[in-house]
Amino acid sequence: AHIDIPRYLYLIAQGKYSEALAVVREKVPFPGTLGRVCIHPCEQACRRNDLNHGEPLCIKFLKRFASDNDNGLWKQNSKKEPPTGKKVAVVGSGPAGLTTAYYLAKKGHAVTVFEALSKTGGMMRVGIPRYRLPAEILDSEINEIAKAGVSSLNALNTAI
């Protein structure tokens, strides 16, 4: 996802968890979800393997740690551009659809997500067991997307 990993690791080491979370959220609106379900293929390519440190950094769990220790400070610096007057429809409320909707809304576009299921989240909601991704974590991250200005129409015609 091209997240600035050294920057968010540095911020975590400094105890600045919300600032670290802001770095992750520059590229991904689901840090708590990723911290729980990512299969972390990047660890196989971690440069620490080449530096005789023996083990890669566990960035998946550090994302989760930053997310779990968030105090909401990152929201103060979250920017949204002025309305453009453009409307966008996104079909599907899985991770790709919601990420697209989130960043389009932050660019100032009016975004509506259309979902066939009764709740938003796509496969994150119906394909990942609750013991790996608790509903309250997913709901919290989807609520942040809604606060950015994304609305949703689904099979039951309810908002996210």
Secondary structure, DSSP 8 states (H G I E B T S, - for coil): ----HHHHHHHHHTT-HHHHHHHHHTT-S-HHHHHHH---GGGGG-GGGGGT--S---HHHHHHHHHHT--SGGGGG-------S-EEEEE--SHHHHHHHHHHHHTT-EEEEEESSSSS-HHHHHTS-TTTS-HHHHHHHHHHHHHTTEEEEETT----
